[in-house]
Each structure stands twice: as structure tokens, then as C-alpha cells.
Amino acid sequence: MNYKRTIEEKLKAWSQSSYRKPLVLRGARQVGKNNCCQAVCP
């Protein structure tokens, strides 16, 4: 089950940008950081 997260739109914009810096996701444990990143950048 995937929940809609607010960061997804920002990640999509980052992945489509021609000039982007390396991505570092920080946050609490077990909140879906990895799943969100995999959904945007398969």
C-alpha cells in the first residue's frame, strides 16, 4: 500500500531537472523515504 506523500512532487521535479545535485533523504525511521524515492525514480 502506497500513501501519497508531499515530497513526491518535489522529487519528480528534481528527477526531471537538467541541473540537479545529488539527492540525500534524511528523516525518521520507517516513514517511507526509500519507497517514495523508488516510486519516483524506478
C-alpha positions as CSV (number, residue, x, y, z in Angstrom):
1,M,0.0,0.0,0.0
2,N,1.4,3.4,-1.0
3,Y,0.4,6.6,0.6
4,K,0.5,9.9,-1.2
5,R,3.4,11.9,0.3
6,T,4.0,15.6,-0.1
7,I,7.7,15.1,-1.1
8,E,6.7,13.1,-4.2
9,E,6.1,16.2,-6.3
10,K,9.4,17.8,-5.3
11,L,11.2,14.5,-6.1
12,K,9.6,14.4,-9.5
13,A,10.7,17.9,-10.2
14,W,14.2,17.1,-9.1
15,S,14.4,14.0,-11.3
16,Q,13.3,15.9,-14.4
17,S,15.6,18.8,-13.8
18,S,18.6,19.1,-16.2
19,Y,20.8,20.6,-13.4
20,R,20.4,18.6,-10.2
21,K,22.6,17.9,-7.3
22,P,23.0,14.6,-5.5
23,L,19.9,13.5,-3.5
24,V,20.1,12.9,0.2
25,L,16.9,11.9,2.0
26,R,17.0,12.3,5.8
27,G,14.3,11.7,8.3
28,A,12.9,9.4,10.9
29,R,13.0,5.6,10.6
30,Q,10.2,3.8,8.8
31,V,8.4,6.7,7.3
32,G,8.7,5.7,3.6
33,K,11.8,7.5,2.4
34,N,13.1,4.6,0.4
35,N,9.6,3.7,-1.1
36,C,9.0,7.2,-2.1
37,C,12.3,7.5,-3.9
38,Q,11.8,4.2,-5.7
39,A,8.3,5.2,-6.8
40,V,9.6,8.4,-8.4
41,C,12.9,7.1,-9.9
42,P,12.3,3.4,-10.8
